[in-house]
């Protein structure tokens, strides 16, 4: 029993190298396949992620089924991910290379259908994002950006934007001023 828990069948260095290489391949695959964020995952996307983890398992652990080997793989994955996330946060160049840039799918109120298809975003997803961000239809959108993390940020046309508390306060002050003028 001790043999299965703590005696590794491959070296620590090989385990670390395998883990880093598999991590790099997965990051590149996801970078090449688009900007869809976790919140935008479909059932099919989740199926791919679950199956992918099983597919690459042996590439990471090799013939090693020990607890220690699994722990080293897990620590390596978390350490590499943390280091890469911090490096991306500090470097605009690294961020642009690994995460990409925003993609404009609506500019000046005009929908760019080819870009929408290229980033794998459906019209229904765009319409849902409009409703979530206080709009009623795509026609109300001035600008729509698909961020590298998969988030869709919209700016409604000026005439379509909701009133803010500041707008309401200004309106109430003007009404008070009018009321004061009418009383005089």
C-alpha positions, -999 to 999 in steps of 0.1 A, spaced: 0 0 0 28 25 8 42 18 -26 11 31 -43 9 62 -22 44 76 -20 67 58 -45 66 75 -79 73 56 -111 87 87 -129 110 114 -116 98 147 -102 115 166 -130 97 145 -156 64 150 -138 69 188 -138 80 190 -174 50 168 -185 26 190 -165 40 223 -179 39 210 -215 3 198 -212 -7 231 -196 10 250 -225 -8 229 -251 -42 234 -234 -37 272 -231 -27 274 -268 -57 253 -278 -81 275 -259 -64 307 -271 -68 295 -307 -104 285 -303 -118 319 -293 -129 342 -265 -159 324 -251 -158 328 -213 -168 302 -187 -202 319 -183 -208 315 -221 -200 278 -221 -226 256 -238 -232 220 -228 -209 210 -257 -181 232 -243 -184 216 -209 -183 181 -224 -151 190 -242 -135 203 -210 -144 172 -191 -132 148 -218 -101 169 -224 -91 165 -187 -94 127 -191 -75 127 -224 -45 146 -210 -44 128 -177 -19 101 -188 3 127 -205 7 144 -171 10 115 -148 25 89 -172 26 55 -156 26 70 -121 -5 63 -100 10 74 -67 -6 100 -45 27 119 -44 29 120 -82 -6 133 -84 1 159 -58 32 171 -77 12 174 -109 -15 194 -91 9 217 -74 28 223 -107 -5 231 -125 -16 256 -98 19 272 -96 23 276 -134 -12 290 -137 -6 315 -108 27 326 -122 13 330 -157 -17 350 -144 6 373 -125 29 378 -155 -1 386 -177 -13 412 -151 22 429 -152 28 428 -189 6 443 -216 26 425 -243 21 391 -226 -15 399 -220 -21 408 -257 -3 376 -268 -20 352 -245 -54 367 -240 -58 387 -272 -76 420 -277 -112 431 -276 -132 424 -308 -157 450 -319 -189 433 -331 -211 464 -333 -195 498 -342 -214 530 -348 -247 511 -343 -238 487 -372 -236 449 -366 -205 433 -381 -219 399 -390 -186 384 -403 -168 393 -371 -197 379 -350 -194 346 -369 -156 346 -366 -156 349 -328 -183 322 -326 -210 345 -311 -246 339 -321 -272 366 -327 -292 351 -298 -263 354 -274 -259 390 -285 -296 397 -280 -294 382 -245 -264 404 -236 -284 435 -248 -313 425 -225 -289 419 -196 -274 453 -200 -307 472 -200 -315 473 -237 -344 459 -256 -329 452 -290 -296 451 -310 -308 483 -328 -303 502 -295 -266 494 -293 -239 519 -303 -209 497 -296 -204 461 -286 -170 447 -276 -162 410 -270 -135 411 -244 -106 386 -244 -122 368 -214 -154 363 -232 -174 391 -217 -196 412 -240 -196 449 -231 -223 471 -247 -228 508 -249 -263 518 -258 -269 547 -281 -273 580 -262 -311 582 -268 -315 546 -256 -296 548 -223 -314 547 -190 -318 577 -167 -292 578 -139 -298 591 -104 -279 622 -114 -301 627 -144 -332 624 -122 -317 648 -96 -311 674 -123 -346 670 -137 -361 674 -102 -340 705 -96 -352 720 -129 -388 712 -120 -383 729 -86 -369 759 -104 -399 760 -128 -423 757 -99 -405 786 -82 -407 807 -113 -444 799 -118 -452 809 -82 -437 843 -87 
